């Protein structure tokens, strides 16, 4: 799996140990948001909107759904996750997937998750900052109120 990363070089370097466990191929493409733009451009160029589940250990896609023009990735993710063997797996995704129902489906399936939390979820972002309280290299990335 190729990870396309957006953020400051310092932030990308700080999370490098975590990212290295998720994907052997990582590309820093620029500031915050640049990774999303790269994904959007890729989707536009292919002309098909797909949601795929990639297994790092197997080195390939283990599930995929084509999204209808009027659907979204959140709904598709719920459908796709329910078809996958999640026991012992770590599911990763961008902030779009930081949804209670997606997290519940993953936990009910025996998996864990690692999602981005952005400022549009300030209470959750603050709770995470308190929970890690400086014990994680990720803490400096979490804004506190």
N, C-alpha and C positions, 0 to 999 in steps of 0.2 A: 504494500500500500504506500502510495506517495502522500505525505502530509504537506500541504501548502500552508505556510504559516504567515500570519500578519502580526505585527507588533514591533516594539523597539528591539534593537539587537540585544540590549541588556535583559529584557524580559524573556526573549527566546532562549538566551544562554542560561538564564536562571532555571528554566523548566526542561532544559536539555536532558538531564538524567531520567526524567519521567517519560519524555517523548521517545527517547531511545528504546525504552521497553515496549512501546506501542508500535513503532515503525522504524525500519532501518533506513528508509528514504525520506528525508525531510528537506524542504526548500523554503528559505525565508524570502518572501516576495516583496516585503515592504512594511509600511506602518499598519496599525490596527485597521482592519477592513479590507486590506489588499488580498488576503486569502479568500474572502467572500466574493470579491470582484473576480478573482481568477476562476473560482468555481462557477460563477454565473456565466462568464465568457465561455467556459468549456461546455456548459449546458446549451448555450445558444448556438455554438458551433456545431454541436452534434445534432441539434434539432430534435432531440428526444430527451425528455425529463425522466431520469431513472433514479431510483433509490436502491442502493446496494449494501449488502452486509459483506464485509471483507474479513477473512480470517488471517491474522498475521501468522499464526502457527502453521496453517495449511498453505499459505501463500496464494490464496485465490478467493474469488467471490463465492460465498456459500448461499446467497439468496439475493434476489433482485426483483423489483417491481417497477413497471412502467407506470408513471403517473398520468392520469387523465388531465386534460388542460384545465379543468375546473376543480382539481383536487390539490392537496398540499402535502408536504413531506411529513408533517406531524401525524396526520391520519394514516398515511402510508407506512410510517415507521411502526405504528401500533400493529397494523396488519402483518407486516414483515416479521417483527419481533415475536409474535405469537406462533410463527411457524419454525422458529429456530431453536436448537438445543442450547440453552443459555447457562446450564449448570457449570459453575466454575469459570465462566467467561467474564471479561470486563468489556462493557460496551462503551464506546467513546462517541462523541459527537459535538457539534458546535452548540451555541446558546439556544438555537431554535428547539433543540430536543430537551432542554431543561424544563420538562413538564411533569407534573405529579403522576399523571396516568402512565406515561412512558416509563418513569422510574419504577412505578408499582409493577408493571408488566415484567420488567427486567428482574426485580427482586423476587416476584412470584415464580419466575422461571428458574431461580437459583443462581442468577448472575449478579454482578455489581456494575456500577456505571461511573464514568468520569466525564462530566459535561462542563462546559464553560458557563459561567454566570456573569452577566453584564449588569450595568447600572440600571437597566429597566426593571430589575428585581432587587431593589435596595435592601429590603428586609432580609432576604436570603443571602445577599452578598455580605451584609453586616454579620449575620449569624455565622457564616463561614469564617470571617475574620476573627471573631471571638473564639470559635472552636479551635482554630489552629494557633492563635495567640503567639505568633512568632516562632513556632516550632517547625515550620515548613518554609522552604525557599519560595513557595508560591505566595506567602502572606504579603509580601511587599507589593504584589500586583493587585491586591484587593483593597479598594477604597473604603474607608470607614467614615461614618457620619460624625 
